[in-house]
Each structure stands twice: as C-alpha cells, then as structure tokens.
Amino acid sequence: MCYYRPMHDGTHAQNKILIIEDDDLTLDSLVRHFKTANPDYLVLTAPTFEAAMEALNGNTFAMILIDPGLPDFGADSEKADVRLSNIEEIINTSPTGIHVIITGRFSSEEAEACRRLGAKAYLGKFGLNAPALANILEELSRTDFLLHRGTITSDKTMPEVHYPELSAVEELCLKWVASRPPGMKRSELFDQMAKHFNMKNADSAEKKYKRARSKILTYPNTTSPNSADT
C-alpha cells in the first residue's frame, strides 16, 4: 500500500508529512492517526528507500517518520551501518523537516547515533499506541531529543472487540482510554483526545468516551480491555 503521488500542487510544507514504512499495518495506523488529527494534512507514504528519495525530490515536508529497516537492501537491510546510512541520507535530503525514527528494533546505541545525525525522536514501535504518539508529537516542540522505548515485543495475545453500535470515533475513544500510558492522568488523556479528534474540550472527549462505554455494557459476556477503566 502506498499513498505516494507527485506533489507539486502548492500545498504548504507545514501540511505535508512523509511516512517511510514498509509494514502495511503500521503504515495504515500512522496515516489514520495524522489524518484524524488534521484532515488538511497531505500524507505521503514510501515503503522503500527508493520511493522515499523520490518523494523527497523537490518536495518539502514538515515531518518525516522513518523506519530505517527498509527492504531495498535485502539481507543487509537490518545491518546497523545500512540503517544509519539510510537515516543520514534522508535527513540530509530534507534538512528543514522534523525527523522521527520509528523502529521495531530498539537500540540505545542507534538512538544516540540518530540524535547526532539530527533526528528529533527515536521511538520503539511496539506499544506506541495512539495516546502515547499524540503525547510524543506534542512534546517534540519542547525538547531537543525524545526517546520512547516502548515494549520489547508486540502484544497480540488479546482479542480486539468491535461493537456494532459504535461509530469509528467511539471505538477509537475506547481504545485511547484502554491504552492510556502509565503515568498519564485521565484529565491529560481526555485533553489529548479532544485535540486529536477536534472536539470542543476535554469534557467533550470524556462524554464521548462515557457514551461509547455505556453502549457496550449490553455485552456482559464479552471481555473488553476498557472494562476496568471507569
């Protein structure tokens, strides 16, 4: 899946985001995150290093998200020097953008190397849920370099439940509350939700969540990750 298209349409750079990622599920999640946060964003995606360089040719982006383990280099794709070479060339080709590294192979050494190359953040992919990502993106303007370790592995042991009565936004609200990062207060979470979903304020976000939760109480025999957060 690739959302890339030539872009010489006068779109302002601050509304352009490039996501360099070869995993379709991660890619789709990131695209939906940014398009929900701001429908005016023009999001380009590149599943390979070659596609990324083509997208960067003649275009200026506000933010570039980079998974450095790209498939162009075959068995060498996950070698440390190849990954860092990819990152360095992308950063050098787009010096005015904010560069965020997102990886499933978290490494403190690689994170430090990325910081020296000019990246703004280095994020572990696993456990990088919507509220955590929203909080990280907001923090970028207030820090020189942001590190998010995430979890060691992806947790796929629990089923996800999709209720027929819920709208897409209501389902997302339930997921946000269920995946509230440790240390984040509920008030902070609802404030982030309001900003992300363009709601009036945190109270509106909390009401949306409570309305969604009341709908699923008719399913008492269904295990829900949201049931413990009242």
N, C-alpha and C positions, 0 to 999 in steps of 0.2 A: 504494500500500500504506500503510495507516495502522493502528497498533495502539491508537489512541486509544479510550478508553471512559470514561464518567463515573466518578469515583473518590472516593466518599465512604464508603469501606469501612473506615476506621480504620487503614489502612496507615501505618506510621511514615514521617515525612518523609525520614529518612535512607536509606530503601529505595526512594525514588521518584526516577526520572530522566526528564527530558523531552528528547527529541531533536527539534529543529526542522530539518528537512532535506527537500528536495523530490526529491532523486535517490534512486531506489529502491535502487540497488546500494550506495551509501554508507550509506543508512539501514539496510539489512539487515545490512551488515557491523558497524555500530556496535551494533545491537541484539544480535547474536550475541556480540559482544565482552563486553558488560556481563552478559548472561545466563549466559555461560560463567564469568565471573569471580565471579558471585554469583547463584545461581538464585533467591534471595529478592528480588532487585531487581524492582520493578514498573516497567516501562519504557513510557512513553507516547511516541508519535511524532506530529508535526504537520507536514504537507507544505506548509502555507501559514501566513501571518501570522495570518489569521483563526482557523485551527484552534489555533495556539499560544496566542492570547489566551483562547480558550475553555478550553483545558487548564489555563491558569494561574488561571482564575476559580475561587476557592475552594479551590485545591489548593496545597500547599507542597512544593517539590522540593529535594532535596539538591544536585542538579546539573542545569544546563540547558545543553545543547550547541546552538549556534546557527549555522546557515548564513544569513548576512544577505541573500543574493540570492534572495529568495522571489518566487514568480510572481504574487502578488496585484496588483502594480503595473504589469504589462505591460512596455512598453518602458522604463519608468523604474526597473525593479527593480534594475538594476546601477549606478544613479547613486549617487555617494558619499553625498550627503545623505540619500537614501532608505534606503540600507543602514544608516547610522549612526542614523537615526531609528528604524528597526526595532529595532536593538540597544538603544538607550536606553529605549524603551518596555518592552521585555521585561525589562531589568534593573530598571527602576523598579517593575514589576509583581511582581517576585519578589526583593525585596531581601535575603532571607536565604540564597538559593541561591548556589552557585558557578557562574559563567558562563564557558563555554569557547566561543570563536569558532572555527569550522572553515570554511575557505573555499578555493575553487579559484582565487581572485583575490587572492593575497597582496599586501599593500601595507604598507610600513613606516609610512606616514602614517596609514592606517586602524588599524593595530595600536596606535599611540600614542594615537589618539583612543579606541579601545576601552579601553585601560588607564585613561585619565582618566575614562571612564564607569563604571568599576568592574569590568570583566571581569578574570578571573583568568589567562586564557591566550588566545593568538591563534595558531592552528595552520594551516599550509598543508596543504591536503587531500591533494595528491599526494605520495606517498612516506610517508604516515602509516600505516605498517603496524602490525600487532598489537604487536610488542615495543616499538616506539617509543611507541605510545599508552599501553601499560601503564607504561612508564617515566615518561612525562609525567604521567600521573594520580597516580603515587606522589610525584612531585616537587612537585605543587601545594601540598601542606601545608607545604612547606619554603621557599617563595618567594613574593614579593609579586606577581610577574607573570612568566609564562613565554611565551617566543616560540619558535616552531618554524617555520622557513621551508619545510621540505620540499623537494621537487624542483619545477622550473619547470613541467613537463608530466607527464601520466600516461604511464607506460611500458607500452604494450600490444603491444610488438614480439615478446615471447617467449611461446610457448605454455605453458599450465599442464597438468601431467600428473596424472591422478587414477588411482591404482593400485587394482585390485580387492581386493587382500589387506589393504589398510589400513583401519583404523577412522577415523571422522571426527577423533577426537583425535590419532591418529597422523599423519594428513595435516597437521593444524594444527601439530603439533610440527615436522615437516619445514619447513613454511613459516616458522615462527618462526626457525629456525636459518638458513634461506636468506636471510631479510631482516633479519638482525642489524644494527642501526645501526652506522655507523662509530664507533669509539671504545668501544663496549660490549664488555667482556670476556665470554668464553664462560661463565665462572662467574656473572657478573651476569645473563646471559641465562637460564641454567637456573634461577637463583633466581627471576626474574620468571615464568618458565613454571610453576614449582611453585606460586607464589601464584595465578596466573591460573587454572590448571586444578585447583586444590585438591589438589595432590599432597603427599606427606609432606614432601619436601625437594628441594633442587637435585639430589641424586644420583638420586632417583626420576625427575625430569624428564629427566636425561641418559640414564638407562637406557631410558626410554620412547622417546626420540629414536633411540638406537642400535638398539633393537629394530625400530623402523619402518624405519630406513635399511637394516638387514640384509635386510628383506623385498624391497626394490626392487632389490637387487643382482642379482636374477634377470632384470632387464631391461637387459642391457648395451648395447643399441642405442637406448635411449630417453634423450634428453637431459633431464637433471634439474637444476634450479637448486641442488640440495642436494649434488651430486656432489663439489664442491670443498671442502666443509666436513666434515672427518672428525673 
